[in-house]
Amino acid sequence: MKYSNHKKNFPDDILVYIEEFDKRNKTVLFDFYDSNEFAMFSEYSNASLNIEKPTMILLKDYYGKNIQENTYYSIKRETITNWWENGFMDEYENSLLIAYSINLSNFNFGEEIFDHSVSVNNDFESSHLICGKWNIDDLLFDLKGHIKVNVRNVGQGNWNEIIRDDTFLLVYDCGTNVDAKPSEIRTLIDQSNANYRNDKPVFILSHWDKDHYHCLLGMTDKELTFFSKYIFRNDIPNLTSRKLYSRIRNVKDYQDIYAIRAENRIPKVRITSLTPLNDTTDQIVLYNSQYHKDRNISGLVLSLKTAKSSVIFSGDCQYLQLSQFVLPHLNYNHEHFLIVPHHGGKAGKFIYHNPGSMRFKQAIISVGKNSYKHPDKIYLSCLNTDFDSTETTLTTKTDILINL
């Protein structure tokens, strides 16, 4: 259903965004489309919700219909009132993401919680789209010196750094696991604060997924200024990411924010392509994906190359995307390192073809303890076959440094 029709026909419904649906563990994590939906939820539930604090809602013991992640759904007013009146809602403590948990073990699932899905992708609803520069030609990186890549040990999340000699040039993602405590996030931030304050690296967010930006939520406004530039996907899906972007926009000039719109997708073409946003002869190349409902495969991918080595920063995209649209630009005699997509989890069929001249040196997986059984055994087997070695932050329990 289109957003305009939803608002016209169901004005009292709450519009939420499904962040995570864990069928195995019977949990759903959702956030609100915007502050208006959040205010309505607060009114219906009589909960002491504060928009300046976490806003996501965690459902436990969910036995309703299957729902899709990265999708907007409508929830009836009566459902929310029922949760509050029956004492299902508990304040969730010690989180930068989650405000309340709702225990549904005694909830009657005779009527579905998520009434219908809603599409906001139309010409009349654009409040979820942010403004910013889109041309990255003015981004120049001095890579003369000893180049290193640091895959930070952040648990079930992603946080990568490109370093020249002792200078931090670029940070790709800044996340950690969903259940990380604020004190744990503060420790991660403090470990990098001095370097970022002095060096002012560029920040690139692969996509608006909580485990890729979670640590940004824990930064002060002053710490957010330590990044010289921000590069985002221009489509911000929920209230948490809206609030984060608003904080960044308040402390950074418009000229320091790049809002990259997804490429238009070609109908009936199955693969979501990646297009370089700068010259592929550059040492650092940023790739933009086509639009896809699944934000994992519709993000920003990065490649880095030197005379003897290359690294792909994959976010949560699929192997086939990398194989078809990035690896061909790295076809020279060198050692190749892959920061594995999606923490070693679901990333499409394992298709990662060597274009001919490169040596697959090492696959690095940023992963922590999780309920998804990441890294997947099938992917691990394929990676171990194709690469000289495979290493995970879960086993090393430390950052993994790649010397190029």
N, C-alpha and C positions, 0 to 999 in steps of 0.2 A: 504494500500500500504506500502511495506517495505521502510525504510528510504533510502537505497541505490538506489532503483528504483525511488523514489521521486527525489533525487538529480540528477540522471542521466537524467530523462525525463522532470523535471521542475526546472532547475537550477536557474531561476530568481524568483521563488516563495519564499515567506516568510513562515517559519515554526513557528507556534505559539502554545501555550498551553492554553487550556480553563480552567481558574481558576474558573469561576463562570458564569452560565447562568440562569438568572432570567426571566423566560418567562412571569410571571405576570406583572413585571415592565418594560419589554422590554429592558433589559440591558445585556451586555456581558462584562466580564472582562477577558482579556487575557494577557499573558506574552510571551516572546520569548524563543525558545528552548535554544539558547546560544548567545554569544556576536556577532557571525558572522551574525546571523539572525537579530539581533538588528542593526548592522551596515548597512545592506542592507535596512532595514526599514528607517533608518535615511537618507540614500542616496536618496531613492525614494520619500520621503516626504519633503525633504529640511527643516525638523524641527530641531530646536536647541536642539537635544537630547544629554545628557551627561550620559555615562554608569555608572559614579560614583553616579548618582542620581537615583530616582525611574524610573522604566522602564515599568510598566504595563500600558495597554491601556484600557480605559473604553468606550464601545460603548453604546450610548443612542438611544432610539427609533429604536431598532433593530426589523425588521419585516421579517427577513429571515427564513430559514428552522430551524427546531429544531436541536440543536447540543448537544453533550455530554460533560459534565465536565470531567476533568482529561484526556483529549484526545488531541492529536496533530492534527492540521489542516493546510492546505496550503492556503495562500492568494496570489492572483495574483498581480503582480507589478502595473498593470493598475488601480486596485482598490485603492491602496494606493495613487497613483498619483492623482486619482480623488478626494479623500478626501482632499488632500492638495490644489489642484487648485481651488476647490469650497468653500474653507474656512470652511470646516466642523470641522477642528481640533482646539482645544483650550487647552492651557497649563493648567494643573490641579495643583492648588496650595495647599499648606499646607497638604501634604501627604508624607508618607515614602514609599508608594507602587505605586501610580499612577502618571504617567508622563503627559499623555494627555487624554482628553475626546474628543470623536468624535460624533457629533450630526448628526444622520442619517435621520432626519425628512424630508429632501429634497433629499435623496439618492434614486436612481432608483434601486429597488430590482429585476429588470428583470434578472440579473445574480447574482448568489449566492456569498456572500462574502467568505465563507469558502468552497473552491473548493473540496477538498477531505481530508480524514483522513489519518494519517501516523503512522505506528508502528515503534518504535525505539528499541523494544525488540528483538534483534537478536545478533548473535555472532560477527558481524562486526561493531557494533556501541555501544560503551561503555563509551563515554565521559560523560554520565549522571550518571555514577556509581562512587561513591567515595570509597577510600581505607581507611581502618582502622581495628582495632582489632574487632574480632567477639565473642570471648570467654569472658564472664563476670565473670568468676570464681574468679578473683582477686578483685572483688568489694565486700567489707565487710562493713557492717553498724553496729555500736554500738547502740543498741536500749534499753540499760539498763537505765531506767529513765521514766519520764512522757512523753508519746508520744502524739503529737497533729498533726492534719492535718488542714491546712488553705486553704480554697477555696477562692481565691482572687476575689474581685468584680471588674472585668475588662470589663464589658459590654458583648457584643456578642463575647466572646472569652473564652480562658481557660488558667488558671495559678494556679497550686496547689503546696503546700509546705508541706513537712514532717519535723516536728520539734521534737527534743528530748530535754526536759527541755527548755533551751533557745537557743539551737544550731540548725541551719538549716542544715539538712542532705541531702535533696534531693528536687529538683524542677522538676515538671512534667508539661511541656509546659510553654510558656511565651508569651501569645498572648493577643489580644484585638480585637475589632471590626474593620472592614476594613476602615471605614471612621474616625477613631480616628485621631486627630490632633497630630503633633509632640510634642506640649506642653503638651497635655494630657498624651502621652506616657512617656514623661520625668517625669511627676509627679508620675506615677506608678513605674518607675524605681527607682526614688529617695527614695521612701518609703521602698525599700528593699536593697538599695545599701550597707548600713553599715553592715547589717547582712551577706550579701553574701561576702563582702570583708573580714570580720573577720572569717567566718565559712567555706568558700570554698565548698559549696554543690555540689553534682553531678547533672548534668542536663540531663533529658530524654525528647526527643521530640516524641510525640505520632505518628505524621506523618507530612509530609511537606505540611501543609495547612496554609495559611496566618494568620488566626485567632488563630493559635496555636504557631506562632513564631514571630508575628508582633513586639512585644516589643524588641526582640533581635536586630531588625534593628535599634532601637533607642539607643542602648548601644554603648558607645565608645569602642575602642579596649581594653583599660585598663579594662573597666567594664566586657568585655567578658572573661577576665582572672580570674574573681572572681569565676567562676565555675571550680572545680578541674578536672572534667571529662565531656565529652559530649557523649551521646548515641543517634544515629540517625538511621533511615532507610537509607540504602546505595544508594537508587535511588533518586536523586534530580531532580525534574521535569522541572525546569524553570530557567531563568536567575536570578531572585531575590534570589532564594534559593542557586544558585551557588555562587553568590556574597557573601552571608552571610557565607556559608561554607568556602569560600576562606579566609574571614577575620578571622574566627575562627582558621583555619588551620595555618594562619600566626602567631598567638599568642599562640598556644598550640602545644605541642609535639605530635608526631604521637601516642605515647603510651597512651595519654590521650583522644584519639578519638576512639569510638567504632562504626563501620559501620555495622549494622545488615542487612543481606540479607534476603529477604522474603523466607519462605519455599516454596519448589515446590508444586504446587497444583495438587491434584489427579484428573484426568479427570472424568467428569460426576458426581462428588460429589458436591452437591449444596452448602453445608455450607463451609465457609472459616474457617478452624480450627485455634486454638491458641495453641502453644506449649511452655511449660515453658523452659526458658533458664538456670535456676538454680534449685536447689533442692526445691521441693514444701513444704518441712518442714521448709525452711527458713522463716523468718518473712516478708521479702520483696521478692516478686517473680515477675520477668519480663517475660511476655509472648510475643512470636513472632507469627505473623499471616502468613498464606500462601499468595502467590502472588494473587492479584486481581487488575483488572484495576481500580476499585474504591478505591482510597487511604484511604477512610474513614474506610473501613473494612479490610485494609491490613496494619495496623499499629502496634504499641507496646502498650500493656496493662500492668498495674501494679496492684498488690494486696499487701496489708499490713495487718498483723494480730498481735494481742497481745492475752493475755490469755482471755480477756473478750470482745474484739471487733475486727472488720475487716473493711477494706475500699477497694473498687475497684475503680481504676482510669481508666476510660473507653475510653478517647479520643472521637472518633466519631464512634466506632465500633457498632455492632448490639447486641441487648439483647440476642438473641439466642446463639451467640458466647460466651458471658459471662456465660450464664446458662449452656451450655454444657461443656465448657472447663475450667472455673475458679471456679465457685461455688462448684463443687464437692471436690475441694481441701480445702474448708473452712467449711467442714461439722463437726462442733463441737458446743457445747453449748456456744453461745455468741451473742452479738448484732452486726448487720451488717449495714454498711453505704454504699450507692452507690452514686458516683458522676456520674450523669445521662449522658448517651451518647448524643453527638451532640446537646448540649444545649436544650435538650428536644424535638428536632426535629426528622426527619426521621432516624430511626434506626432499620428498619425491624419490623416484627410482635412482639408484646410484649409477649415474652416468657422468664420468669425469675423465674425458679422453685427453691423453697427452698429444698435443698437436705435432710432436715429432722430435723436438730438439731439447726438451727440458728433462731434468731429473726430479722426480717426485721425492723430495728429501724428508719432509716431516709434516704430519697432520697434528694440529693442536686443538684440543677440545676444552672450551671453557664450560665447566659443568660442576654442579654440587650435588648434595643429597637431594633426591626428588622422588616423587611418586609416579613419574612417567617412565621409569626404568631407562633414563638416558645415562650414558650413550647406548643406543640400540645395538644389539649384538650383531645384527646383519651388517649395519654400516661399519661397525668396528672391524668385522672380518674383511670387508672390501677395502677399507682404509689400510689395514695391515698388509693386505696383498699388494696394493698399488704403491704405498709409500715405504721408504726405508724404515721409518719408525712412526709410532703414534703415541702421543702423550696427553694426559688430561690433568687439569688443575685439581681434580678430585683425588688423584693418586699422589701428585707431587706435593699438594697442600701449600704450594708457594706460587708466586708469579713465574711465568715461563718466558724467558728472554730469548729472542731470536737475533743473532748477530748476522748482519748482511754484509 
